[in-house]
Amino acid sequence: TGARPNHESPARAKHEAETSEQEPFAIDHRESRKIDRCEAGDVLVRIVREKDPVEGVDVWGREVQPPRGKELKLQGGQNVTLGPDGRSLVAAIAGVPTREPSGRISVARSLVVQGVDFKSGNIHFDGSVSIEGDIASGFVVEATADVEIKGSIEHATVRAGGSILVKGGVRRQSKLTAAGSIEVRFVDSESHLEARATVTVAQDAIQSELVGDEGVFIGG
């Protein structure tokens, strides 16, 4: 009697770095989990097989080759390259691994979130952070580089290893500290802004403390 060959399992993609379609995290309380960050050269995705093929033997004792499993073609997104083995995707730069709508894996240079609230949780990130909306009351944003907020800040804390830019206002006892400069539209309600470089307020500064080692500038 012969022995039937065991076929090779289909190839699948094993994700070495955690990703998300929109943001690299989602959690329902203020303190979020650690945000994954990759370095240049890190393997993000690797082709693996659960089962290797096993040759069979027919009734005359001749070897029977097993059928090949389905192959998988990897395609990387922005700032991702194909590894030298042809079976992995590698980060071309340091940044945040994200999944594009097409399913491809890309690497963004900075963390981009729609807003900071109970959906995102607090943010602690090694790099730059861009916030498309507001920072809600009671939340914290910390980054080792620049922080840009396109909305406003209400009773929140922002710490940056670079500079802070707030295109909206800073209100209700918010606290901003930066190793670089701070620039906001307006500030009020006993908020505190402190920068090692300059603090610039485009409009009004009401009942707030402003500290800039290289100067404080208010209004046009």
C-alpha positions as CSV (number, residue, x, y, z in Angstrom):
1,T,0.0,0.0,0.0
2,G,1.0,3.6,-0.6
3,A,1.0,6.7,1.7
4,R,-0.9,9.7,0.7
5,P,1.1,13.0,0.6
6,N,0.1,15.7,3.0
7,H,-0.4,19.0,1.2
8,E,1.3,22.2,2.1
9,S,-0.8,24.7,4.0
10,P,-1.7,28.0,2.3
11,A,0.6,30.9,3.1
12,R,-0.7,33.5,5.4
13,A,0.6,36.9,6.6
14,K,1.8,37.1,10.2
15,H,1.8,40.6,11.5
16,E,4.8,41.3,13.7
17,A,3.6,44.8,14.7
18,E,0.2,45.8,15.8
19,T,-1.7,48.1,13.5
20,S,-5.2,49.6,13.1
21,E,-7.2,50.9,10.2
22,Q,-7.3,54.5,11.6
23,E,-5.5,54.8,14.9
24,P,-3.0,52.4,16.6
25,F,-5.2,52.0,19.7
26,A,-8.7,52.2,21.0
27,I,-9.7,52.0,24.7
28,D,-12.5,53.1,26.9
29,H,-10.8,54.9,29.8
30,R,-8.3,57.7,30.1
31,E,-5.0,55.7,30.4
32,S,-4.5,54.1,27.0
33,R,-2.2,51.2,26.3
34,K,1.3,51.8,25.0
35,I,1.3,52.8,21.3
36,D,3.4,50.5,19.1
37,R,6.3,52.2,17.3
38,C,8.7,50.6,14.9
39,E,12.3,51.4,13.9
40,A,13.8,51.3,10.5
41,G,14.6,47.7,9.5
42,D,11.9,46.2,11.8
43,V,9.9,43.3,10.2
44,L,6.2,44.3,10.2
45,V,4.7,41.3,8.3
46,R,6.1,37.9,7.5
47,I,4.8,35.0,5.3
48,V,4.4,31.8,7.3
49,R,2.9,28.4,6.8
50,E,1.2,26.3,9.5
51,K,2.2,23.0,7.9
52,D,5.1,21.9,5.8
53,P,4.4,19.5,2.8
54,V,5.1,15.8,3.3
55,E,5.9,13.5,0.4
56,G,3.7,10.4,-0.2
57,V,4.5,7.0,-1.7
58,D,2.4,5.2,-4.3
59,V,1.7,1.4,-4.4
60,W,4.9,0.8,-6.4
61,G,7.0,2.6,-3.8
62,R,7.5,5.7,-5.9
63,E,7.5,9.2,-4.2
64,V,4.5,11.3,-4.8
65,Q,5.0,15.1,-4.5
66,P,2.3,16.9,-2.4
67,P,0.3,19.7,-4.0
68,R,1.7,23.2,-3.3
69,G,-0.2,25.5,-1.0
70,K,-1.5,28.8,-2.2
71,E,1.2,31.5,-2.4
72,L,0.7,35.0,-1.0
73,K,2.1,38.1,-2.5
74,L,3.1,40.9,-0.1
75,Q,2.7,44.5,-1.1
76,G,3.8,47.3,1.3
77,G,2.4,50.8,1.6
78,Q,4.2,54.0,2.2
79,N,7.6,53.8,3.9
80,V,7.5,50.0,3.8
81,T,9.8,47.8,1.6
82,L,9.9,44.1,0.7
83,G,12.5,42.2,2.8
84,P,15.6,40.6,1.2
85,D,14.0,37.2,1.6
86,G,11.0,38.2,-0.4
87,R,8.7,36.9,2.3
88,S,8.5,39.8,4.7
89,L,7.7,43.6,4.8
90,V,10.2,45.8,6.5
91,A,9.9,49.4,7.9
92,A,11.9,51.8,5.8
93,I,11.7,54.5,8.5
94,A,11.0,54.8,12.2
95,G,7.4,55.6,13.0
96,V,3.9,54.2,13.6
97,P,2.7,51.0,11.7
98,T,-0.8,51.6,10.3
99,R,-3.1,49.6,8.1
100,E,-4.4,51.5,4.9
101,P,-8.0,51.1,3.7
102,S,-6.6,48.8,0.9
103,G,-5.1,46.5,3.6
104,R,-1.5,47.4,2.9
105,I,0.8,48.2,5.8
106,S,2.5,51.6,5.9
107,V,4.6,53.5,8.4
108,A,3.7,57.1,9.4
109,R,6.4,59.4,10.7
110,S,4.0,60.9,13.4
111,L,1.0,59.8,15.3
112,V,-2.2,61.3,14.0
113,V,-5.5,61.0,16.0
114,Q,-8.9,62.6,15.4
115,G,-9.2,63.8,19.0
116,V,-8.2,63.0,22.5
117,D,-11.1,61.7,24.6
118,F,-12.4,58.5,26.2
119,K,-12.1,56.7,22.8
120,S,-8.4,57.4,22.4
121,G,-7.4,57.6,26.1
122,N,-4.3,59.6,27.2
123,I,-1.5,59.7,24.7
124,H,2.2,59.0,25.6
125,F,4.2,58.8,22.4
126,D,7.9,58.7,21.4
127,G,7.7,61.1,18.4
128,S,5.5,63.8,17.0
129,V,1.7,63.9,17.6
130,S,-0.9,65.6,15.4
131,I,-4.5,66.0,16.8
132,E,-7.1,66.8,14.2
133,G,-9.7,67.9,16.8
134,D,-9.9,68.8,20.5
135,I,-8.4,67.5,23.7
136,A,-11.2,66.9,26.1
137,S,-11.3,67.8,29.8
138,G,-9.0,65.8,32.1
139,F,-6.8,64.1,29.4
140,V,-3.0,64.1,29.0
141,V,-0.9,64.2,25.8
142,E,2.9,63.6,26.1
143,A,5.3,63.5,23.2
144,T,9.0,63.5,22.9
145,A,8.8,65.8,19.8
146,D,6.3,68.3,18.5
147,V,2.5,68.4,19.3
148,E,0.0,70.1,17.0
149,I,-3.6,70.5,18.0
150,K,-6.0,71.7,15.3
151,G,-8.8,72.2,17.8
152,S,-9.0,73.5,21.4
153,I,-7.9,72.3,24.8
154,E,-10.2,72.2,27.8
155,H,-8.8,71.5,31.3
156,A,-6.1,69.2,29.9
157,T,-2.3,68.7,30.1
158,V,0.1,68.7,27.1
159,R,3.9,68.1,27.5
160,A,6.2,68.2,24.5
161,G,9.9,67.5,24.0
162,G,9.6,69.9,21.0
163,S,7.1,72.7,20.4
164,I,3.4,73.0,20.8
165,L,1.0,74.6,18.3
166,V,-2.7,75.0,19.2
167,K,-4.8,76.5,16.4
168,G,-7.7,76.9,18.8
169,G,-7.9,78.1,22.3
170,V,-6.5,76.9,25.7
171,R,-9.1,77.1,28.5
172,R,-10.1,76.0,32.0
173,Q,-6.8,75.6,33.9
174,S,-5.0,73.7,31.1
175,K,-1.3,73.2,31.5
176,L,1.1,73.2,28.5
177,T,4.9,72.7,28.8
178,A,7.3,72.6,25.9
179,A,11.1,72.2,25.5
180,G,10.7,74.4,22.4
181,S,8.1,77.1,21.8
182,I,4.3,77.4,22.4
183,E,1.9,79.1,20.0
184,V,-1.9,79.3,20.7
185,R,-4.8,81.4,19.4
186,F,-6.0,82.5,22.9
187,V,-5.7,81.4,26.5
188,D,-7.9,82.0,29.6
189,S,-9.3,80.6,32.8
190,E,-6.2,80.2,34.9
191,S,-4.3,78.2,32.4
192,H,-0.5,77.8,32.5
193,L,1.8,77.9,29.5
194,E,5.6,77.4,30.0
195,A,8.2,77.1,27.2
196,R,12.0,77.1,27.1
197,A,11.8,79.2,24.0
198,T,8.9,81.6,23.3
199,V,5.2,81.7,24.2
200,T,3.0,83.4,21.5
201,V,-0.7,84.1,21.9
202,A,-2.3,85.4,18.7
203,Q,-5.3,87.0,20.4
204,D,-6.2,87.4,24.1
205,A,-4.5,86.1,27.3
206,I,-6.9,86.4,30.2
207,Q,-6.2,85.3,33.8
208,S,-3.4,82.9,32.9
209,E,0.3,82.4,33.6
210,L,2.6,82.6,30.6
211,V,6.4,81.8,31.0
212,G,8.7,81.9,28.0
213,D,12.5,81.8,28.6
214,E,13.0,83.7,25.4
215,G,10.0,85.9,25.6
216,V,6.2,86.1,25.7
217,F,4.3,87.7,22.8
218,I,0.6,88.6,22.9
219,G,-1.5,89.9,20.0
220,G,-0.4,91.1,16.6
